[in-house]
Amino acid sequence: GAEFDGKGYTISNLRIENSSTSFGLFKTIAGKTVKDLTFNNAVIVGNATSAASGTVGVGILGGYVSGSTISDVKVLGTSSVTANNYINVGGLVGYANNTSISFTNNTSINVDVDVTVEYGNYVGGVVGKFASTGGNKLTKAKFSGTVKAKNKVGGIIGSFHGSAGYNSASYGTGGLGSVENGCNAQIISCKNSGRIHGFSGIMGGIIGVG
């Protein structure tokens, strides 16, 4: 697939306001590689007129990501994602399917963002929802910031469906959410030092719900 190489550059003060079903810098990333890019002081605002459903998503990099590889794409500074009436909302990616997201190291914060969804579920600091039958992988993410949503809230991932492998996953608040069959995925060496607020229902330091 095609490649988007940020070559270590930083996108500063990105602001996107939208009311479509999926959006971010890219609405959809399918079968692509995106690497070596930093967002600084990014602001994403979504105001859907009615509650969203299905494979939609909101994230600073991309709303819906499928069959792709994301490496060393960071979110820093005073960044925020506010999306009311949305599901699958993440600081980096909203909805991920059969996708690998990785960072070279997690000795320092690589995703620092405040994510707020007043009405909606599946909300995470890095990814809103991981869902696949072919495999998702998240490696060495280190989150700081806040995640606030009604239900199914995770410091790293809001919703994570299927059988999973965990390796050196640590967290500051809460624990691992439940995991159901149907998804082959891994979370490796991920850390959450941020804060999680759920208005009701399920919360987890790494995963909100499986």
FENDASUL-V371921 format. One record per residue. RES is the residue in three letters. D_LAST is the distance of its C-alpha to the last C-alpha in Angstrom with 1 decimal. Layout:
RES_D_LAST / RES_D_LAST
This chain:
GLY_29.7 / ALA_31.3 / GLU_30.9 / PHE_30.9 / ASP_32.2 / GLY_32.5 / LYS_35.0 / GLY_33.9 / TYR_35.0 / THR_33.6 / ILE_33.0 / SER_34.0 / ASN_33.8 / LEU_31.8 / ARG_31.4 / ILE_29.7 / GLU_29.8 / ASN_28.5 / SER_27.5 / SER_26.3 / THR_22.9 / SER_21.9 / PHE_23.8 / GLY_24.4 / LEU_27.2 / PHE_26.1 / LYS_24.8 / THR_23.6 / ILE_23.5 / ALA_23.7 / GLY_24.8 / LYS_26.2 / THR_26.4 / VAL_26.5 / LYS_27.7 / ASP_29.7 / LEU_29.5 / THR_29.2 / PHE_28.7 / ASN_30.7 / ASN_30.7 / ALA_28.7 / VAL_28.2 / ILE_26.0 / VAL_26.5 / GLY_25.1 / ASN_26.4 / ALA_25.4 / THR_27.7 / SER_25.1 / ALA_21.3 / ALA_19.7 / SER_17.4 / GLY_16.2 / THR_16.1 / VAL_17.8 / GLY_17.3 / VAL_19.3 / GLY_19.9 / ILE_23.1 / LEU_23.3 / GLY_21.7 / GLY_20.0 / TYR_18.8 / VAL_18.9 / SER_19.0 / GLY_20.4 / SER_21.6 / THR_22.2 / ILE_22.2 / SER_24.1 / ASP_25.5 / VAL_24.9 / LYS_25.1 / VAL_25.0 / LEU_27.5 / GLY_30.1 / THR_29.5 / SER_26.8 / SER_24.8 / VAL_22.6 / THR_23.2 / ALA_21.8 / ASN_22.3 / ASN_21.1 / TYR_18.6 / ILE_14.9 / ASN_13.3 / VAL_15.5 / GLY_15.8 / GLY_18.8 / LEU_19.3 / VAL_17.4 / GLY_15.8 / TYR_14.1 / ALA_14.1 / ASN_14.5 / ASN_16.0 / THR_17.0 / SER_18.0 / ILE_18.4 / SER_20.5 / PHE_23.1 / THR_26.2 / ASN_25.8 / ASN_24.1 / THR_27.2 / SER_27.3 / ILE_25.0 / ASN_24.0 / VAL_21.9 / ASP_23.6 / VAL_22.8 / ASP_22.3 / VAL_19.7 / THR_20.4 / VAL_19.1 / GLU_21.1 / TYR_19.7 / GLY_16.3 / ASN_12.6 / TYR_10.0 / VAL_12.4 / GLY_12.6 / GLY_15.7 / VAL_15.7 / VAL_13.2 / GLY_11.9 / LYS_9.4 / PHE_9.2 / ALA_9.5 / SER_12.0 / THR_13.7 / GLY_16.2 / GLY_14.4 / ASN_13.4 / LYS_14.7 / LEU_15.0 / THR_18.1 / LYS_20.0 / ALA_18.7 / LYS_20.2 / PHE_19.4 / SER_21.9 / GLY_22.2 / THR_20.5 / VAL_17.5 / LYS_18.2 / ALA_16.4 / LYS_16.2 / ASN_12.6 / LYS_9.0 / VAL_10.9 / GLY_10.5 / GLY_13.7 / ILE_12.8 / ILE_9.7 / GLY_8.6 / SER_5.5 / PHE_4.4 / HIS_4.5 / GLY_6.6 / SER_8.9 / ALA_9.6 / GLY_12.6 / TYR_13.2 / ASN_16.8 / SER_18.4 / ALA_15.5 / SER_17.2 / TYR_16.8 / GLY_19.2 / THR_17.4 / GLY_14.6 / GLY_12.3 / LEU_9.1 / GLY_6.0 / SER_4.8 / VAL_3.9 / GLU_5.6 / ASN_8.9 / GLY_10.2 / CYS_9.7 / ASN_12.0 / ALA_11.3 / GLN_12.6 / ILE_12.8 / ILE_16.4 / SER_18.5 / CYS_16.7 / LYS_18.0 / ASN_17.6 / SER_20.9 / GLY_20.2 / ARG_19.7 / ILE_16.9 / HIS_18.0 / GLY_16.0 / PHE_18.5 / SER_16.5 / GLY_13.3 / ILE_10.2 / MET_10.9 / GLY_10.3 / GLY_13.0 / ILE_11.1 / ILE_7.5 / GLY_7.1 / VAL_3.8 / GLY_0.0
